[in-house]
Amino acid sequence: MEGIVLVPALLMGVIIGLVEVFFVHADEAGMGWLMHALHALPFTMLFVFVSMNISFALSLLNFAITENIWVDIGIRVVIGIIAMVKIGAAAAIVGRVGEKWYHTVAIGILIIVAPYIWMLVGPTITPLLPSWAQ
């Protein structure tokens, strides 16, 4: 378990998941948005967890290419695209209107850049966390 990013991934996942919930409510008001939002939150957290742990997963492979930052970024972009397809598909299935495309793209970009956002805000937030979460 050493090297897995757990608490930061959960925190970022909850924050980005709540942004997704607000987007769902704005885009699908009155059309069962709550059930879609409850579905979107855990999946967003899962995608953020995967995005934030790509470096750990690649470190398990002993290939020279896995040390390249562009490989990390490329895999995160693929994860973001998969998340955008999932968000668009779920919105199309659940509601008649679906989510606006720019909301879907915004969530995908947030999933891609979540590890880099944590690099910026993590040093400020980490001391505020309980000792078991640091």
ChimeraX attribute file (.defattr): number of C-alpha atoms within 10 A of each C-alpha:
attribute: neighborCount
match mode: 1-to-1
recipient: residues
	/A:1	6
	/A:2	5
	/A:3	10
	/A:4	15
	/A:5	17
	/A:6	14
	/A:7	15
	/A:8	22
	/A:9	23
	/A:10	17
	/A:11	15
	/A:12	22
	/A:13	25
	/A:14	18
	/A:15	16
	/A:16	22
	/A:17	26
	/A:18	17
	/A:19	18
	/A:20	22
	/A:21	21
	/A:22	15
	/A:23	21
	/A:24	25
	/A:25	18
	/A:26	14
	/A:27	18
	/A:28	22
	/A:29	13
	/A:30	10
	/A:31	15
	/A:32	13
	/A:33	22
	/A:34	15
	/A:35	10
	/A:36	20
	/A:37	20
	/A:38	12
	/A:39	13
	/A:40	21
	/A:41	19
	/A:42	14
	/A:43	16
	/A:44	27
	/A:45	22
	/A:46	19
	/A:47	21
	/A:48	31
	/A:49	24
	/A:50	19
	/A:51	24
	/A:52	28
	/A:53	19
	/A:54	19
	/A:55	21
	/A:56	15
	/A:57	13
	/A:58	15
	/A:59	13
	/A:60	9
	/A:61	11
	/A:62	9
	/A:63	9
	/A:64	7
	/A:65	12
	/A:66	16
	/A:67	14
	/A:68	9
	/A:69	10
	/A:70	11
	/A:71	15
	/A:72	18
	/A:73	16
	/A:74	12
	/A:75	15
	/A:76	26
	/A:77	18
	/A:78	14
	/A:79	21
	/A:80	25
	/A:81	19
	/A:82	14
	/A:83	24
	/A:84	21
	/A:85	15
	/A:86	16
	/A:87	26
	/A:88	18
	/A:89	13
	/A:90	16
	/A:91	23
	/A:92	13
	/A:93	12
	/A:94	15
	/A:95	18
	/A:96	10
	/A:97	13
	/A:98	20
	/A:99	22
	/A:100	15
	/A:101	11
	/A:102	10
	/A:103	20
	/A:104	24
	/A:105	18
	/A:106	17
	/A:107	22
	/A:108	27
	/A:109	18
	/A:110	20
	/A:111	31
	/A:112	26
	/A:113	19
	/A:114	21
	/A:115	23
	/A:116	12
	/A:117	13
	/A:118	18
	/A:119	12
	/A:120	10
	/A:121	10
	/A:122	14
	/A:123	10
	/A:124	11
	/A:125	12
	/A:126	15
	/A:127	11
	/A:128	11
	/A:129	11
	/A:130	8
	/A:131	8
	/A:132	6
	/A:133	11
	/A:134	12
